[in-house]
Amino acid sequence: MIRRVIQIDEEKCNGCGICVTACHEGAIGMVDGKARLMRDDYCDGLGDCLPNCPTGAISIRQDVDPVWKALADKNIRVVAQIAPAVRVAIGDKFGIPKGENTLGRLVAALRHMGFDEVYDTNFGADLTVMEESAELLERLKSGKNLPLFTSCCPGWVKFCENRYPEFRENISTCRSPQAMFGALLKEEARMKAAEAEKEGRSLRKTVVISIMPCTAKKAEIKRPEHFTEGQQDVDYVLTTTEVTRMIKEAGIDLSQIEPEALDMPFGLSSGAAAIFGVTGGVTEAVLRRLVHSSRMEDLQDISFTGIRGIEGIKEASIQLEDRTVKIAVVNGLRCAETLLERIKAGEVQYDFVEVMACKRGCIAGGGQPVPIGPRTKQARLDGMYKIDSMAQIKRSDENPIIAEVYEGILKG
Ligand code: SF4
C-alpha cells in the first residue's frame, strides 16, 4: 500500500477549508465538513497546506522508523545519497555556522548510524547535466517541444502537469538527480546479485535512502516511472529535518564528529553539480557542459549572463555556435504561473526554462531546518557557490566516473 505524503487527521480538522485554498494543485477537498485528500495523484507533496492549517491537522509522512528498521536488519545493505542543499543546512540545528559545508560530518554520522555506503546526489546531478544538455541540443536541432523545461523539481513538474497539461511535452524526459542516481544504484546492485548468483553466492538486498531538502521528493519516488521491475528505485526519502532527528536519537553531535570522505566511485562530482541546490544552478551547469570550455573566463562569463541571483524570473541568452539560445530561470510557483501565461500569450519565447518551486531553490526546501529567514537563505546560497569555487572539477563531463559509467553500467 502506498502511504500518502500529506496526511490529514480528520479528528483535528475544524472544517475551515483554508487548506483547500492553499493547495496549488486542487488535491484537497471537503467531505462532510472535513478536509480530505481527494486526488492523491494531484498532490505535489510540497506541503503548502501544512503551515496554513490552524489546528495542526495536516502533517508530512515521516520515514524515520522504516529507515531505522532497515539499518537494524543485517540482511540489508543500506545505501544513502545526499542532495546538494542538505550539506549547507543540516548544521543549523547543531550550532554550526549557517551555510557551512557539513558534508564530511554528515557522512561520518551516517556511518556511525549503520549506513553501509554513503554517496553524493551530486553525482546524479552530473548525470542529469549530461542527459539534459544532450536533450536540449536535440530539441534545438529539431525545433520540437521548445522551450525545454527542466524536470529536477517534482513540485514544479506536478504543477505543470496538473495546471498546464498543454506543456507536458516540454518537460524534460530526464529523471531528477536523485531518481537517476537511485535507478543507477539499484541497477548496479542487480548486476552484482546476478554475478554472485552465478557463483552460487547470494548478496544482501539493497535499500536506497535519499537524504533530501524536499518533501516533494517523497512523492516523486512513488511515480510509476521510478519503478524498475515492479520495485521502487529509491526506497525512502528522508528530509534534512528527519535526518537531524535520527542523528540526535543516535546521540551524535554533528559539531563534534570528525568528518569522513564519501564512498567511491559515486562520491566524485563537479562544481556544476554542487550548485543544483540554488535557483539558476541547473541552467549554469548545463551551459558549462554546452560551451565546451573550462577556461575560468568562459565559466565566469556564463555566471554573469544573468542566471545567478534571487529574482523570481531571470532572463539570459547565450551564443551556441550560430544560434542565440534564450533562457528563463524561475523560482516560486507564482512566478512560474506568470511565465507560463506569458509564453501561452506569445509575449515571450525561450529555448530553455528552469523552474524551482521553492523560492531561491532547494536551499529553502520544505524539508530543511527552519526558520529560514533572508540571512539564512543567503548563507546557504553563498555556501553552495563556495563549494563550486573550491571544486577541482567544474564541468559535469569532466567527472571521470561519469565517463566510466557510460562505458559500463549505462553502456548502450
Ligand atoms: Fe523540492 Fe523545492 Fe527543490 Fe523543488 S525547489 S526540488 S520542491 S526543495
Residues whose N, C-alpha, C, O or C-beta is under 5 A from the ligand:
A	BS01	SF4	C152 C153 P154 G155 P213 C214 A216 M356 A357 C358 G361 C362 G365 G366
